Amino acid sequence: MSPGIKALVRFPTLPTPNEAAAERKCDLTFGNQTFRRLGHALEARRLCAELLDLSRDDQIYRLSYRPSR
C-alpha cells in the first residue's frame, strides 16, 4: 500500500454473535417503525383524497440495504 493511501477498516474483527444480534434487532425495529408510519401516512393521504374526490394511487415499496461483509 502506498504511503498516501490508507485503508479504513470499520471493524478490525468480526462482531460477536451478541453484537451482531443486537445490531440486527435495532435495524429491524427501526425498519418496522418506519414502515408503520409510512402506512399511516398513506392511509391519511387516501382518506383526504376520498374526501376531496381526488384520485390517488400511492404505493409503498420496501427496499432493503444489507452491506456486504
C-alpha positions in Angstrom: 0.0 0.0 0.0 1.4 3.4 -0.9 2.0 5.9 1.9 -0.6 8.3 0.5 -3.5 5.8 0.6 -4.8 4.4 3.9 -7.4 1.7 4.2 -10.3 2.4 6.5 -11.4 -0.6 8.4 -14.8 -0.3 10.2 -14.4 -3.5 12.2 -10.9 -4.9 12.6 -12.5 -8.1 13.8 -15.9 -9.7 13.2 -18.6 -8.7 15.7 -19.5 -11.3 18.3 -22.8 -13.1 17.8 -24.4 -11.0 20.6 -23.2 -7.7 18.9 -24.5 -8.8 15.6 -27.9 -9.9 17.1 -28.2 -6.5 18.8 -27.4 -4.6 15.6 -29.9 -6.7 13.6 -32.6 -6.1 16.3 -32.1 -2.3 16.1 -32.3 -2.5 12.3 -35.5 -4.5 12.4 -37.1 -2.2 15.0 -36.2 0.9 13.0 -37.4 -0.6 9.8 -40.8 -1.7 11.2 -41.4 1.6 12.8 -40.7 3.4 9.6 -42.9 1.1 7.6 -45.8 1.5 10.0 -45.5 5.3 9.9 -45.5 5.3 6.1 -48.6 3.1 6.2 -50.4 5.6 8.4 -49.3 8.5 6.1 -50.5 6.6 3.1 -53.9 5.9 4.7 -54.3 9.6 5.7 -53.5 10.7 2.1 -56.1 8.2 0.8 -58.8 9.5 3.1 -58.0 13.1 2.3 -58.2 12.3 -1.4 -61.5 10.5 -0.9 -63.0 13.5 1.0 -61.8 15.8 -1.8 -63.0 13.4 -4.5 -59.4 13.1 -6.0 -57.8 10.0 -7.4 -54.8 8.9 -5.5 -52.8 5.7 -6.2 -49.8 6.0 -3.8 -47.8 2.9 -3.1 -45.0 2.0 -0.7 -42.2 -0.2 -1.8 -39.9 -1.9 0.7 -36.2 -1.5 -0.2 -33.6 -3.4 1.6 -29.9 -2.5 2.1 -27.6 -5.1 3.5 -23.9 -4.2 3.3 -21.7 -7.0 2.1 -19.2 -8.4 4.5 
